[in-house]
Structures are given as C-alpha cells and as structure tokens.
Amino acid sequence: MVDGGSVISFTPAISAQHRVDVVHSFLLAQLAADRKFGRHTQPLDWYAVHAHTLEIVGWVVEAHQGFTPYRPNAASFTAVRPVLETLGAICDAREQESVAAALDILSRLGERDRSAALFEKESHLGTAGNFQIVAAGEAEGDAVAKLGRFHFTTGVEVHRLLLLTEFSGGTEFLRGSGILRLDNDVYGPLRDSVAAKLGRRVGDGIVPLPGAPLPVTPPLPPGPGG
C-alpha cells in the first residue's frame, strides 16, 4: 500500500483488521504532523508529532534508532539502497523480501498510476524529501510495524521517480528506524473514531499497489471538523 508518504508492505499472516489498523493509524499520524509542521521543511519537528500521534492511539515503541546520516560507499546512490539497509537491520528475510518487492513495483509504475502519483506527491518537494517505509505483520496476536524513517535535502530538484533518483555530492540523507507494537486495548476503543476522523481522506490518502488486495474499508463521510 501507499499510505500518504509511506509505503507499507504486509506479511501474509497479518489479519485484514490489522491491515486496516496499520494504514489508518499511519495516515492519521501523517495528517496530524502535516497540520503542525512542514513535512519537507521541518522534518524533525514533523517526525516528533508523527511519533507522538502513533503513541497516543496505542503504538508502543519496542526499539528505536534516531536519525543518522547515510554514508554511501559509492559516488552516487538511489533511495532504495539506504531503505533496504535500514530495514534489513530490523526485518527478517520474508519482511525484507516483501519490502523489496513493494519498492520494485512502485519504481516501475507509470506516472498515471494512482499509488505512484500519491507517493511522489507526498514524499518529496523541490530539493527535499521525507518518507517512510514500513514492514507490517503480526506477533502474538498484535500488529507489529517495523518502520524506516527517511528525510533528505539535495542539490538537484527531484521531479519524479524518487526511488530511481541518483543522489550524489551535496546530498544530506538521514535515516532512522523503529519497531512498534499496537496495543489493541488502547486502539480497539479508538478504531471507529479514527476511521471517522479520516473520513473521505481514506480514499485519497491510501492506495493499493497494483495487484495488492485493498485492506481498507470504504471511505466514510467526514467526521466532526472535516
């Protein structure tokens, strides 16, 4: 799934309900952060709100790695390289394969594809970018999200195909990660209100990659306040 500026891949074992919970809560966190800070101009403040919102709705942090600069061992690199290296440190083999497959599909899509258009729109602006890659599954009955966080500034304007853009000198590319578990005792009572709060933005902000099952409920009317 493309979920705003996030790409979320799911392991086969995750339940349909947990798929919905993941994409809804991660879209909510992005929208809450967007209201307070510029996604691309104030990324650290943006991520603080993003993380706080996830914690409020029931995501428990089990592991956290703060932002560090990515140091490539080549003169140029694409975003796929630091993404796979970052997720590779916290994901098992199946999760890594799932993430790699999702990124490969996304990088091959034409500009008219809705999922590609959404990710390009949300993940970068001008010479800056801010995006998340998530491997979501289940453990002991709980939804678990293994999250890679990324933001960058570069000397070349990124017009499209972020995943295929060649970054080189003058690029500051930072990455962080985390492992989160969803406490259903907290999120369960909030589930309906989160869906109502998102309203019709579910249809605009969550788009399946081609061939993927749709794990979200039909768009709901806007809740109080839109």
C-alpha positions in Angstrom: 0.0 0.0 0.0 0.9 3.6 -0.5 -0.3 5.5 2.6 0.4 9.2 2.1 4.1 9.5 2.1 4.6 5.9 3.4 4.9 2.6 1.6 3.6 -0.2 3.7 4.2 -3.9 2.9 2.3 -6.7 4.7 3.4 -10.2 5.6 0.8 -12.8 4.5 -0.1 -13.8 8.1 -1.4 -10.3 9.1 -5.2 -10.2 9.6 -7.5 -7.9 7.5 -8.4 -5.9 10.6 -4.8 -5.3 11.5 -4.1 -4.2 7.9 -6.8 -1.6 8.3 -5.5 -0.6 11.7 -2.0 0.0 10.4 -2.9 2.1 7.3 -5.5 4.1 9.2 -3.2 5.0 12.2 -0.2 5.8 10.0 -2.3 8.1 7.8 -3.7 9.8 10.9 -0.2 10.4 12.2 0.9 11.9 8.9 -2.1 14.2 8.7 -1.6 15.3 12.4 2.1 16.1 11.7 1.2 18.0 8.4 -1.1 20.3 10.4 1.7 21.4 12.7 4.9 21.4 10.6 6.2 21.4 7.1 6.8 17.8 6.1 9.8 18.7 4.0 11.0 22.0 5.6 10.7 20.9 9.3 11.2 17.2 9.2 12.5 16.7 12.8 9.5 18.6 14.3 7.2 16.7 11.9 8.5 13.4 13.0 8.1 14.3 16.6 4.3 14.9 16.1 4.1 11.7 13.9 5.6 9.6 16.6 3.5 11.2 19.4 0.3 10.6 17.5 1.1 6.9 16.9 1.8 6.5 20.7 -1.5 8.2 21.6 -3.5 5.7 19.6 -1.7 2.7 21.0 1.5 2.1 19.2 4.2 1.0 21.8 7.8 1.6 20.9 9.8 -1.6 21.3 13.0 -0.4 19.6 14.2 3.0 18.3 17.1 4.2 16.3 17.4 8.0 15.9 18.4 9.7 12.7 21.9 9.3 11.4 23.5 10.3 8.1 23.6 7.7 5.4 27.2 7.2 4.3 27.3 5.6 0.9 30.3 3.6 -0.3 29.8 4.8 -3.9 29.8 8.2 -5.6 26.0 8.0 -6.1 23.1 6.1 -4.8 19.3 5.7 -5.1 17.0 5.9 -2.1 16.4 2.1 -2.4 19.9 1.4 -1.0 19.6 3.1 2.4 16.0 1.9 2.7 16.9 -1.7 2.3 19.9 -1.4 4.5 17.9 0.3 7.2 15.0 -2.2 7.1 17.4 -5.1 6.7 18.8 -4.4 10.2 15.3 -4.9 11.9 13.4 -7.2 9.5 13.5 -10.9 8.9 14.1 -12.4 5.5 10.5 -12.6 4.5 9.8 -9.0 5.5 12.9 -7.8 3.6 11.6 -9.6 0.5 8.2 -8.0 0.9 9.7 -4.5 1.2 12.0 -5.0 -1.8 9.1 -6.3 -3.9 6.9 -3.3 -3.0 9.7 -0.8 -3.9 10.3 -2.7 -7.1 6.7 -2.5 -8.1 6.5 1.2 -7.2 9.6 2.1 -9.1 8.2 0.5 -12.3 4.8 2.3 -12.3 3.8 4.9 -14.8 3.1 8.5 -13.7 -0.7 8.0 -14.2 -0.8 5.2 -11.6 -2.7 6.5 -8.5 -0.3 4.8 -6.0 2.8 6.2 -7.7 1.3 9.6 -8.0 0.3 9.7 -4.4 3.8 8.6 -3.2 5.6 11.1 -5.4 3.3 14.0 -4.3 3.8 13.3 -0.6 7.4 12.0 -0.4 9.3 15.0 -1.8 9.1 18.6 -2.8 11.7 20.5 -4.7 15.1 19.5 -3.3 13.8 18.0 -0.1 12.1 14.8 0.8 10.5 12.9 3.8 9.1 9.4 3.5 8.6 6.2 5.5 8.8 2.5 4.6 7.0 0.0 6.8 7.0 -3.8 7.1 3.9 -4.7 8.9 3.0 -8.1 10.3 1.7 -9.8 13.5 3.4 -11.3 16.6 1.5 -13.0 19.4 -1.8 -11.6 18.1 -0.6 -8.0 17.9 0.1 -5.9 14.9 3.8 -5.0 14.6 5.3 -2.3 12.4 9.0 -2.2 11.5 9.5 1.4 10.4 12.2 3.1 8.4 12.1 6.9 8.6 14.0 9.0 6.0 14.5 12.6 5.1 16.9 14.3 2.8 18.0 17.5 1.1 19.9 17.5 -2.1 21.3 19.9 -4.7 19.1 18.6 -7.5 15.4 19.1 -7.7 13.6 15.8 -7.6 10.8 15.9 -10.2 9.6 12.3 -10.1 10.6 8.7 -9.5 12.2 9.4 -6.1 13.2 5.7 -5.8 15.2 6.0 -9.1 16.8 9.4 -8.4 20.6 9.3 -8.3 21.8 11.2 -5.2 25.4 12.3 -5.1 27.6 15.1 -3.6 25.7 17.8 -1.8 23.0 15.4 -0.6 22.2 15.0 3.1 20.3 11.8 3.5 19.3 10.8 7.0 17.7 7.6 8.2 16.2 6.2 11.4 14.1 3.2 12.4 11.8 1.7 15.0 9.8 -1.4 15.9 6.3 -0.7 17.1 3.6 -2.9 18.5 -0.1 -1.9 18.5 -1.8 -2.3 21.9 -5.3 -3.4 20.9 -6.6 -2.5 24.4 -5.8 1.1 23.5 -6.5 1.2 19.8 -9.7 -1.0 19.8 -11.9 1.6 21.5 -10.5 4.3 19.2 -10.8 2.3 16.0 -14.1 3.7 14.8 -13.3 7.3 15.8 -10.0 7.1 13.9 -11.9 5.9 10.8 -14.5 8.7 11.2 -11.8 11.3 11.7 -10.1 10.3 8.5 -13.4 10.2 6.6 -13.1 10.6 2.9 -9.3 11.1 3.2 -9.0 7.3 3.3 -9.9 7.1 -0.3 -7.5 9.9 -1.3 -4.6 9.0 1.0 -4.4 5.2 0.9 -4.0 3.5 -2.4 -3.0 -0.2 -3.0 -0.1 -1.0 -5.3 -1.3 -2.8 -8.5 -2.2 -6.4 -7.7 -2.4 -5.9 -3.9 -5.7 -6.5 -2.0 -7.5 -3.5 -0.7 -7.1 -3.6 3.1 -9.2 -0.6 4.0 -12.9 -0.1 4.5 -14.8 2.1 2.0 -14.4 5.8 2.6 -16.6 7.2 5.4 -18.2 10.6 5.5 -16.1 13.3 7.1 -16.2 13.3 10.9 -16.7 16.4 13.0 -14.4 19.1 11.8 -13.9 17.5 8.4 
